[in-house]
Amino acid sequence: MRELKVTSVRYFETRRGLGYECKTNIKSLVIWNDGNGGGTYLVGYVDTKLLPKPYSEQQLESLIDKYENVKTI
């Protein structure tokens, strides 16, 4: 089992807001938000033996905050 970590973040502007694409330490998985008011989610495929648990939107955003050294209250 591997711990999911963000390795890079790319931000982009859309007509409706700010979107982002985050690469992870698992090459086939990307954290994505399209910037059009939807949620943050994982895209890609990984064997459930490597990453057995699902991640919530809040957990994914927390991984991004950790990568960016954002202090949360």
Secondary structure, 3 states (H helix, E strand, C coil): CCCCCEEEEEEEECCCCEEEEEEECCCCEEEEECCCCCCCEEEECCCCCCCCCCCCHHHHHHHHHHHCCCCCC
